[in-house]
């Protein structure tokens, strides 16, 4: 039997990959949420604004699940992993002994001091999170403060603005998205907020959330007070690895894996947002929190688990996208230090353009706003980090 811990996109992709590789033994999927796997990207966009219902988010259906022959344990929490016999121990003490374990527990939102128990303060990671936030946004509470101008925060700000609410975004960095896109393109993409009349305050932290039973404002580190009816905290995530303490699985900002998704414990692999693997394209040992990475990585992990030897990972450029203010932002590759962007199609002022990042003349990443066809053509020209360094 193989136990998959995490009823996520990565977990479901692992199940699909195991069956595709010919595994016909038992598969159990443990999910802490009560939902079968669902698509997360719409949670900050179409679902949040009320254009999709929960059923439309489903990643599989009853017929597929019957064909996959999976035993679902939903609303159950894995508390620890016993490496002696690869038993996953549940909160009620039950032990599921496994021939192999797939760790697909994802990550949880980071929080701020003082937000626990304060109504009107939200994080956005799960379907339940999105349902709670959607109810308040659609209730028409007018003033929304988003803490964190990363991609999730920016998408929430865009959605709230589209609902006619007054939105302010707070970012501790001087330039939002600088780590992902570099300084120049980080400024361009974050200017979408000001293009649409959304306030963007950069280079300042949050001192405290103000309010007793319900939030009424956000006090900044410089003393300013922003009135708020709803606060959304989007300050990053932490990988869900606490349950692995004492298991022998090495953890360091995620589950440390080799390129084939193998962990330090035989018969245990990790996939998705929780897995910290060396990426053959970027050359970095890091967690990659992308939809496409979860699906590709699951295929590698399944081959590794079934063969007993680390399978080679595909040499594919990491890819992600974000929809903000009716602009589709697409990024492929890795914006490494020293990589300089050059606009090769369109123009920045129109917010419709494509830029190629080059490092010592070699294309290593591409960024596109509203030019999907041009983007898809150029992403195939990108050069992996090792080859770029050798050129």
Helices and strands as residue ranges (DSSP letters): E 2-5, H 9-20, E 27-31, G 41-44, G 54-57, H 62-68, E 70-74, E 78-82, E 87-90, E 95-97, E 100-103, E 107-109, E 121-122, H 127-138, E 143-147, H 151-162, E 166-171, H 178-195, E 199-202, E 206-211, E 215-220, E 225-227, E 230-233, E 237-239, G 242-244, E 255-256, E 268-270, G 272-274, E 275-278, E 285-287, H 291-307, E 319-324, E 327-333, E 340-347, G 348-350, E 352-359, E 362-369, H 372-379, H 385-390
